[in-house]
Amino acid sequence: MSELPMGGKVNCERFLNELEELPTDGPRGATAEEWLTALSDEAQEHAARCENCEAALQDFAVTRRTLERMQETLPEAGPWFARQVMQAIETQEAALEETVNGFWSSVRRLAPRMVAFATVVLMLGGTWAFEERRAAKSRGPELLPAEGIFEALPSTPANDDVVATNYEEPQR
């Protein structure tokens, strides 16, 4: 096909695309000539001139006949088939999800419980703090001693007279 002029390549692509778009439930046991009649007039003319497209049409017809024979020998699927296949797919997807996400899937399952626990703790803590504040207001104002790094009033010594006498100068 590489030896064809540019117009030939485009026509071959159109022919092959049209051949691929033919319905799969077409005539059973159809020959290449019968498949050719299902194509457009332009595709039929191109297939008559192009050896590669004629060979592709022959291969297409043989492939379709072979697939039809294979389909006839296949056993019919029972009603249980779809259910079992879907269960197997779900099982494999769950296993894959567990291996991919692992830790985060357990966190996602645990998250609602953690939210509920935090809500209960906040409610209980808020109620306790509110009750403590209400009880403190009902007792009245408390005078708290001033605490700090430096004391505002100097402390007086316990025995002021003794300290003063030790430091007095002797009289002359």
C-alpha positions as CSV (number, residue, x, y, z in Angstrom):
1,M,0.0,0.0,0.0
2,S,3.0,2.3,0.4
3,E,3.5,2.3,-3.4
4,L,0.0,3.7,-4.0
5,P,-0.4,7.4,-4.8
6,M,-1.8,9.7,-2.1
7,G,-5.3,9.4,-3.5
8,G,-5.1,5.6,-3.4
9,K,-4.1,5.5,0.3
10,V,-7.0,7.7,1.2
11,N,-9.4,5.5,-0.8
12,C,-8.0,2.3,0.8
13,E,-8.5,3.8,4.3
14,R,-12.0,4.7,3.4
15,F,-12.7,1.2,2.1
16,L,-11.2,-0.4,5.2
17,N,-13.1,1.9,7.5
18,E,-16.4,1.1,5.7
19,L,-15.6,-2.6,5.8
20,E,-15.1,-2.4,9.6
21,E,-18.4,-0.6,10.1
22,L,-20.4,-3.4,8.6
23,P,-22.8,-4.9,11.1
24,T,-21.7,-8.1,12.9
25,D,-25.1,-9.6,12.5
26,G,-25.0,-9.6,8.7
27,P,-25.8,-12.5,6.3
28,R,-24.6,-15.9,7.6
29,G,-22.0,-17.6,5.6
30,A,-21.7,-14.6,3.2
31,T,-19.0,-14.6,0.6
32,A,-16.7,-11.7,-0.3
33,E,-19.1,-10.7,-3.2
34,E,-22.1,-10.6,-0.8
35,W,-20.2,-8.4,1.6
36,L,-19.1,-6.2,-1.3
37,T,-22.7,-5.5,-2.2
38,A,-23.3,-4.2,1.4
39,L,-20.7,-1.5,0.7
40,S,-21.1,1.9,-1.0
41,D,-20.7,2.3,-4.8
42,E,-17.4,4.1,-4.3
43,A,-16.0,1.3,-2.1
44,Q,-17.2,-1.3,-4.7
45,E,-15.4,0.5,-7.5
46,H,-12.2,0.9,-5.4
47,A,-12.2,-2.8,-4.5
48,A,-12.4,-3.7,-8.2
49,R,-9.3,-1.6,-8.9
50,C,-7.2,-2.2,-5.8
51,E,-5.6,-5.6,-5.2
52,N,-4.8,-5.0,-1.5
53,C,-8.4,-4.0,-0.8
54,E,-9.7,-7.0,-2.6
55,A,-7.5,-9.2,-0.5
56,A,-8.7,-7.5,2.6
57,L,-12.3,-8.1,1.6
58,Q,-11.5,-11.9,1.1
59,D,-9.8,-12.0,4.5
60,F,-12.8,-10.3,6.0
61,A,-15.3,-12.8,4.6
62,V,-13.2,-15.8,5.7
63,T,-12.9,-14.3,9.2
64,R,-16.6,-13.7,9.5
65,R,-17.4,-17.3,8.4
66,T,-14.9,-18.7,10.8
67,L,-16.3,-16.7,13.7
68,E,-19.9,-17.8,12.8
69,R,-18.9,-21.4,13.0
70,M,-17.1,-20.8,16.4
71,Q,-20.2,-19.1,17.7
72,E,-22.4,-22.0,16.8
73,T,-20.3,-24.4,18.8
74,L,-20.3,-22.3,21.9
75,P,-22.6,-23.5,24.7
76,E,-25.4,-21.2,25.8
77,A,-24.8,-19.3,29.0
78,G,-27.2,-20.2,31.8
79,P,-29.1,-17.6,33.8
80,W,-26.6,-18.1,36.6
81,F,-23.7,-17.1,34.5
82,A,-24.1,-13.3,34.6
83,R,-24.6,-13.3,38.4
84,Q,-21.5,-15.5,39.0
85,V,-19.4,-13.4,36.7
86,M,-20.5,-10.2,38.3
87,Q,-19.7,-11.6,41.8
88,A,-16.3,-12.7,40.6
89,I,-15.6,-9.3,39.2
90,E,-16.8,-7.6,42.4
91,T,-14.6,-9.9,44.5
92,Q,-11.5,-9.1,42.3
93,E,-12.2,-5.4,42.4
94,A,-12.6,-5.4,46.2
95,A,-9.3,-7.3,46.6
96,L,-7.6,-4.8,44.2
97,E,-9.1,-1.9,46.0
98,E,-7.9,-3.3,49.3
99,T,-4.4,-3.7,48.1
100,V,-4.3,-0.3,46.4
101,N,-5.9,1.7,49.2
102,G,-5.2,-0.6,52.2
103,F,-4.8,1.8,55.2
104,W,-6.9,4.6,53.7
105,S,-9.9,2.3,53.2
106,S,-9.8,1.4,56.9
107,V,-9.5,5.1,57.8
108,R,-12.6,5.8,55.6
109,R,-14.6,3.1,57.5
110,L,-13.4,4.5,60.9
111,A,-14.0,8.2,60.1
112,P,-17.7,8.3,60.9
113,R,-17.1,6.7,64.3
114,M,-14.4,9.2,65.1
115,V,-16.7,12.1,64.1
116,A,-19.5,10.7,66.4
117,F,-17.0,10.2,69.3
118,A,-15.6,13.8,68.9
119,T,-19.2,15.2,68.8
120,V,-20.0,13.4,72.0
121,V,-16.8,14.6,73.7
122,L,-17.5,18.2,72.6
123,M,-21.0,18.1,73.8
124,L,-20.0,16.7,77.2
125,G,-17.1,19.1,77.6
126,G,-19.2,22.1,76.6
127,T,-21.9,21.2,79.1
128,W,-19.4,20.7,81.9
129,A,-17.8,24.1,81.2
130,F,-21.1,25.8,81.0
131,E,-22.2,24.3,84.4
132,E,-18.9,25.2,86.0
133,R,-19.3,28.8,84.9
134,R,-22.9,29.0,86.1
135,A,-21.9,27.6,89.5
136,A,-19.0,30.1,89.8
137,K,-21.4,33.0,89.1
138,S,-23.9,31.8,91.7
139,R,-21.3,31.6,94.4
140,G,-20.5,35.2,94.0
141,P,-17.3,37.1,93.0
142,E,-14.1,35.6,94.4
143,L,-11.2,37.8,95.5
144,L,-8.1,36.2,94.1
145,P,-4.8,37.3,95.5
146,A,-2.6,39.2,93.2
147,E,0.0,36.9,91.9
148,G,2.9,37.8,89.9
149,I,6.6,37.7,89.6
150,F,7.1,40.8,91.7
151,E,5.0,41.5,94.8
152,A,3.4,44.9,95.0
153,L,3.9,45.4,98.8
154,P,7.2,44.6,100.5
155,S,6.9,42.1,103.2
156,T,7.7,43.4,106.7
157,P,10.3,41.5,108.7
158,A,8.9,39.5,111.6
159,N,11.4,40.9,114.2
160,D,12.1,44.5,113.1
161,D,13.6,45.6,116.5
162,V,16.2,42.9,116.5
163,V,17.4,43.8,113.0
164,A,17.5,47.5,113.8
165,T,19.6,47.0,117.0
166,N,22.2,45.0,115.3
167,Y,22.9,47.7,112.8
168,E,22.9,50.7,115.1
169,E,26.1,52.5,115.6
170,P,27.4,52.7,119.1
171,Q,26.8,56.1,120.8
172,R,29.7,58.1,122.1
